[in-house]
């Protein structure tokens, strides 16, 4: 009997935790954003110009052209003072912009990395964020330390453990998190890797390479793609 009662109690606690974790659902009315619970009950009136889904308990919303954050009980937890912002990542950071400068805040609204960058991106799962200052790009860690010095003319985010960067000669290559080139900077254009492939351009020719920098296939011309689509239909 005690074992049976414990099982019931455990199930109740588990189901209660699920209920508490239910995420509000965004909806639109008269071009305004609000939020409902799963039963359809309105918990946040549609008064916002725009709003994100809830991430890590907070939603990013727009009011009077300023960004702020609300929690899942509709309370404003970070006031509407930012010109731009991103949602909170798993690290508990959000990128914010004010007066043309970007930095990062935590969920208490405290600035944890000063708003000193001309451009800043979200932290990725490996804990690196792409930033720019004085027209140079590099990468910082969650403590705001430049783990890859701001030295590049341009840069993309890290994907599949490498990032495309442009050097002073305007050539693109790929580096790892230790700032070591894994693929030499010989390209006129270079995109991030996705599923093991990245699109590059060199000598006016676009093609795809693998993570070792080997040619895999040429980029198809639009007319070739259309022809393939027609052939698949027949």
C-alpha positions in Angstrom: 0.0 0.0 0.0 2.8 2.4 0.9 4.5 1.6 -2.4 1.2 2.2 -4.3 0.7 5.5 -2.5 4.2 6.7 -3.2 3.6 5.9 -6.9 0.5 8.0 -6.9 2.3 10.9 -5.1 5.2 10.7 -7.6 2.8 10.8 -10.5 1.0 13.8 -9.1 4.3 15.7 -8.5 5.4 14.8 -12.1 2.1 16.0 -13.6 2.2 19.1 -11.5 5.7 20.0 -12.8 4.5 19.5 -16.3 1.6 21.9 -15.7 3.9 24.5 -14.3 6.2 24.2 -17.3 3.4 24.7 -19.8 4.5 27.5 -22.2 2.1 30.3 -23.1 1.0 30.4 -26.8 1.4 33.5 -28.8 -1.6 34.9 -30.7 -2.5 38.0 -32.7 -5.5 40.2 -32.6 -5.9 43.6 -34.4 -2.2 43.4 -35.4 -1.2 43.1 -31.7 0.5 40.2 -29.9 -0.7 38.5 -26.8 -0.4 35.1 -25.1 -2.9 32.3 -24.1 -2.5 29.2 -22.1 -3.2 25.8 -23.6 -6.9 26.0 -22.7 -7.2 29.2 -24.7 -7.5 31.5 -21.7 -5.8 34.9 -22.4 -3.0 35.4 -19.9 -1.3 38.3 -21.6 -3.6 40.8 -23.4 -2.7 41.5 -27.0 -1.2 44.9 -26.5 2.3 44.4 -27.9 3.6 45.5 -31.3 5.5 42.2 -31.7 6.6 39.3 -29.5 8.6 36.2 -29.6 7.7 32.7 -28.3 8.8 32.0 -24.8 12.4 30.9 -24.4 13.8 29.9 -21.0 10.7 31.4 -19.3 10.8 34.8 -21.0 9.4 36.3 -24.1 10.8 39.3 -25.9 8.2 41.9 -26.7 8.0 45.2 -28.4 6.1 48.2 -27.0 6.4 51.8 -28.3 9.2 50.6 -30.5 11.3 49.5 -27.5 12.2 45.9 -26.5 11.6 44.4 -23.1 10.8 41.0 -21.6 7.8 39.4 -19.9 7.6 36.2 -17.9 4.9 33.5 -18.3 2.7 35.1 -15.7 2.5 38.3 -17.9 4.7 40.4 -15.6 7.2 42.8 -17.2 10.6 41.5 -15.8 12.9 43.7 -17.9 11.6 47.1 -18.9 11.2 48.5 -22.4 14.5 50.3 -22.8 16.3 48.6 -25.6 16.4 49.4 -29.3 17.0 45.8 -30.2 17.4 42.5 -28.4 17.4 38.8 -28.8 15.7 36.1 -26.8 17.4 34.4 -23.8 19.7 31.5 -24.8 20.3 28.4 -22.7 23.3 30.2 -21.1 20.8 32.7 -19.6 22.1 35.6 -21.7 20.3 38.0 -24.1 22.0 40.3 -26.5 20.6 43.9 -26.3 21.3 47.1 -28.1 20.9 50.6 -26.8 22.2 53.8 -28.4 23.8 51.9 -31.2 26.0 49.8 -28.9 25.4 46.1 -28.1 26.2 43.9 -25.1 24.5 41.2 -22.9 22.2 41.0 -20.0 21.2 38.2 -17.7 17.6 37.2 -16.7 17.6 39.7 -13.8 18.2 42.5 -16.4 21.7 43.1 -15.2 24.3 44.0 -17.8 27.0 41.3 -17.6 28.9 42.2 -20.7 29.1 46.0 -21.4 27.2 47.5 -24.3 30.4 48.4 -26.1 30.2 46.5 -29.4 29.1 47.9 -32.8 27.6 44.5 -33.5 27.0 41.4 -31.3 25.4 38.1 -32.0 23.9 35.4 -29.7 26.1 32.9 -27.9 26.2 29.5 -29.6 26.0 26.2 -27.8 29.8 26.2 -27.5 29.8 29.4 -25.6 31.1 31.8 -28.3 29.6 34.9 -29.6 30.5 36.8 -32.7 31.1 40.6 -32.1 32.5 43.6 -33.9 34.1 46.8 -32.8 35.9 49.5 -34.8 35.1 47.5 -38.0 36.9 44.3 -36.8 35.3 41.0 -36.0 36.2 38.4 -33.4 34.6 36.1 -30.7 34.1 36.4 -27.0 33.2 34.0 -24.3 30.4 34.4 -21.7 32.8 36.4 -19.4 33.3 38.9 -22.2 36.8 37.8 -22.9 38.1 38.0 -26.5 39.0 34.3 -27.0 39.5 35.2 -30.7 40.9 38.7 -31.0 38.8 41.2 -33.0 41.1 41.1 -36.0 39.0 40.0 -39.0 37.4 42.1 -41.7 34.2 40.0 -41.5 33.1 36.8 -40.0 30.3 34.3 -39.7 29.1 32.3 -36.7 30.6 29.0 -35.7 28.8 26.0 -37.1 30.0 22.5 -37.0 33.0 23.7 -35.0 34.4 26.1 -37.6 33.7 29.7 -38.6 34.2 31.5 -41.9 36.4 34.6 -41.5 37.7 37.2 -43.9 41.3 38.4 -43.5 43.0 41.7 -44.4 43.4 40.6 -48.0 39.6 40.1 -48.3 40.0 36.4 -48.6 37.8 33.9 -46.7 38.8 30.8 -44.9 37.7 28.7 -41.9 39.1 28.7 -38.4 38.4 26.6 -35.3 37.7 27.8 -31.8 41.5 28.1 -31.2 41.8 30.5 -34.1 43.7 28.1 -36.2 42.8 27.8 -39.9 41.3 24.5 -40.7 40.7 25.6 -44.3 43.0 28.2 -45.8 41.8 31.7 -46.6 41.7 31.4 -50.4 38.0 32.1 -51.2 36.3 35.3 -52.4 33.1 34.2 -50.5 32.4 31.6 -47.9 29.2 30.6 -46.1 28.8 28.7 -42.9 28.8 24.9 -42.9 25.5 23.0 -42.8 25.3 19.2 -42.8 29.0 19.0 -43.6 28.9 21.3 -46.6 29.6 25.0 -47.2 29.1 27.1 -50.3 32.2 29.0 -51.4 33.2 31.1 -54.4 36.6 31.4 -56.0 37.7 32.7 -59.4 34.0 33.5 -60.2 33.0 29.9 -59.7 30.6 28.8 -56.9 30.8 25.3 -55.4 30.5 23.3 -52.2 33.3 22.0 -50.0 33.5 19.6 -47.1 35.0 20.2 -43.7 38.5 19.3 -45.0 38.2 21.9 -47.8 37.7 19.4 -50.6 35.5 20.1 -53.6 32.3 18.2 -53.4 30.1 19.6 -56.1 29.5 22.6 -58.2 26.6 25.0 -57.5 23.8 24.4 -59.9 22.6 27.2 -62.0 18.9 28.3 -61.5 17.9 26.9 -64.9 19.5 23.5 -64.0 17.6 23.4 -60.8 14.3 24.1 -62.6 15.0 21.4 -65.1 15.7 18.9 -62.3 12.4 19.8 -60.7 10.5 19.2 -63.9 12.2 15.9 -64.5 11.3 14.7 -60.9 7.6 15.6 -61.6 7.6 13.3 -64.7 
